[in-house]
Amino acid sequence: MAENVKFRPSDANHITRSYLDSILIEERLIDSGIPSTKIELFGETYETPIMTPAFSHLHVFAPEREDGMCEYARGAKNIGALNWVGMSENEEFGRIAATGARTVRIAKPYADRDKILDQFAFAESVGAVAVGIDIDHSYSGKGGYDLVQGEKMTGLSSADLRELVSSTRLPVVIKGVLSVQDAVKCAENGVQGILVSHHHGRMPFAIPPLMVLPEIVKAVGGRMKIFVDCSIDTGADAYKALALGADAVAVGRALMQPIIDEGALGVEKYMRRMNDELSMIMAFTGCKTVQDIEPTALWINGRRCEK
Ligand SMILES: Cc1cc2nc3c(=O)[nH]c(=O)nc-3n(C[C@H](O)[C@H](O)[C@H](O)COP(=O)(O)O)c2cc1C
């Protein structure tokens, strides 16, 4: 019996999957048409609101692929999606940028602040779209500051956010926002985008991003770009996040097997399938553009979502 239990009850991934699946979609077919999934972000146009995740260390997690980080960047480029990259040294980030994929660089909350500033400056020099930090990697599973690949992390203050924002001409995106409080602090300190996420369940019982998203959108929507990840595995998942106010979404671990199996082509195929399903649901719900997707087409717990 025990070996059949896939998740602990506190597992935020399991809770998030269940919440996503509890959201239902009504159909609005009359006067509908063929949709476009194009979006604009930070002044550039993308073919899809579905983005790659801020992955890292694929040489460890997908050793079958010699250069998985560049392969998934190429996959993103081939389908016209915005690419994200997590923890990386400048040499690796330079190679990823050289693929031509439009890329956001998410650095770690390194205790060595000069390293963050250096990584931001390097990203700017090789044409990154935006830079940021995953603030949900400050603390370890024991409540101390985290140690990632032997490197010390630390917490970020509002003053740190201001310093980071003023250090670069690129938009700064904070990944790992999971409350209105943090979203407002980001907005007040000049951050231009947040990624609402629990980072595949780093904290037990973390709230599903889509549960808190509407409140975050109400508080800071229009003042910054709002992205979402965590268990966004299908076009339907993406649609629900967009309907609740996300500007774009990132797929995550669902891309691991396609990367391992087919590299860039696997990424391209998986994301295209997601985008096709998103297009289908847009057509079924009368949305001709991504901007037309809105919350009243969704039902949660038998009740229509409000605008
Ligand atoms: C192999 C792997 C490496 C990751 N590396 C990073 C990273 O360096 N920085 C980061 O912000 N997130 C990192 N993440 C987290 C993802 O960007 C994403 O937030 C998380 O997987 C949640 O999405 P999912 O539930 O769809 O997988 C990593 C995830 C995986 C699976």
Ligand as a Chemical Component Dictionary entry (heavy atoms), coordinates in Angstrom:
data_LIG
# 
_chem_comp.id                   LIG 
_chem_comp.type                 NON-POLYMER 
_chem_comp.pdbx_formal_charge   0 
_chem_comp.three_letter_code    LIG 
# 
loop_
_chem_comp_atom.comp_id 
_chem_comp_atom.atom_id 
_chem_comp_atom.alt_atom_id 
_chem_comp_atom.type_symbol 
_chem_comp_atom.charge 
_chem_comp_atom.model_Cartn_x 
_chem_comp_atom.model_Cartn_y 
_chem_comp_atom.model_Cartn_z 
_chem_comp_atom.pdbx_ordinal 
LIG C1  C1  C 0 15.861 20.197 -13.321 1  
LIG C2  C2  C 0 15.250 21.458 -12.794 2  
LIG C3  C3  C 0 16.066 22.555 -12.567 3  
LIG C4  C4  C 0 15.523 23.759 -12.100 4  
LIG N1  N1  N 0 16.344 24.820 -11.894 5  
LIG C5  C5  C 0 15.817 25.998 -11.500 6  
LIG C6  C6  C 0 16.651 27.145 -11.320 7  
LIG O1  O1  O 0 17.865 27.092 -11.431 8  
LIG N2  N2  N 0 16.033 28.315 -10.986 9  
LIG C7  C7  C 0 14.689 28.417 -10.821 10 
LIG O2  O2  O 0 14.189 29.501 -10.536 11 
LIG N3  N3  N 0 13.876 27.350 -10.959 12 
LIG C8  C8  C 0 14.412 26.152 -11.288 13 
LIG N4  N4  N 0 13.585 25.062 -11.432 14 
LIG C9  C9  C 0 12.145 25.193 -11.142 15 
LIG C10 C10 C 0 11.297 25.453 -12.383 16 
LIG O3  O3  O 0 11.682 26.637 -13.040 17 
LIG C11 C11 C 0 9.800  25.577 -12.016 18 
LIG O4  O4  O 0 9.593  26.705 -11.200 19 
LIG C12 C12 C 0 9.257  24.365 -11.273 20 
LIG O5  O5  O 0 9.709  23.154 -11.820 21 
LIG C13 C13 C 0 7.727  24.389 -11.212 22 
LIG O6  O6  O 0 7.115  24.053 -12.404 23 
LIG P1  P1  P 0 6.541  22.555 -12.691 24 
LIG O7  O7  O 0 5.634  22.197 -11.539 25 
LIG O8  O8  O 0 5.773  22.704 -13.966 26 
LIG O9  O9  O 0 7.722  21.666 -12.792 27 
LIG C14 C14 C 0 14.126 23.847 -11.858 28 
LIG C15 C15 C 0 13.312 22.723 -12.071 29 
LIG C16 C16 C 0 13.853 21.532 -12.520 30 
LIG C17 C17 C 0 12.952 20.352 -12.729 31 
# 
loop_
_chem_comp_bond.comp_id 
_chem_comp_bond.atom_id_1 
_chem_comp_bond.atom_id_2 
_chem_comp_bond.value_order 
_chem_comp_bond.pdbx_ordinal 
LIG C1  C2  SING 1  
LIG C2  C3  SING 2  
LIG C2  C16 DOUB 3  
LIG C3  C4  DOUB 4  
LIG C4  N1  SING 5  
LIG C4  C14 SING 6  
LIG N1  C5  DOUB 7  
LIG C5  C6  SING 8  
LIG C5  C8  SING 9  
LIG C6  O1  DOUB 10 
LIG C6  N2  SING 11 
LIG N2  C7  SING 12 
LIG C7  O2  DOUB 13 
LIG C7  N3  SING 14 
LIG N3  C8  DOUB 15 
LIG C8  N4  SING 16 
LIG N4  C9  SING 17 
LIG N4  C14 SING 18 
LIG C9  C10 SING 19 
LIG C10 O3  SING 20 
LIG C10 C11 SING 21 
LIG C11 O4  SING 22 
LIG C11 C12 SING 23 
LIG C12 O5  SING 24 
LIG C12 C13 SING 25 
LIG C13 O6  SING 26 
LIG O6  P1  SING 27 
LIG P1  O7  DOUB 28 
LIG P1  O8  SING 29 
LIG P1  O9  SING 30 
LIG C14 C15 DOUB 31 
LIG C15 C16 SING 32 
LIG C16 C17 SING 33 
# 
